[in-house]
């Protein structure tokens, strides 16, 4: 699974931030490592130096093999909380999407078996 981290000019990226994001996503999405091919992370400070409540935004887009990309966004007061919130959301979204895909496959297999027996 590839993880790409992007920041706007108001956020100091650096290797430490990239390492933190990659570690968090590798842990969060470990169960889906064979199905998630890539995660793109965008971190931005919407108000820049002016500051403000919940002005840090983290958007994550996960690409799942054979499906359309899934994107989530989380706003918070600091970078760590914005990243953690987005990681939690993307993990839940990926889990839900893959569960639905498995249910559809099982339903299709069940109908095929019924047709063969019928």
Order of alpha helices (4+ residues) and beta strands (2+ residues): beta-alpha-beta-beta-beta-alpha
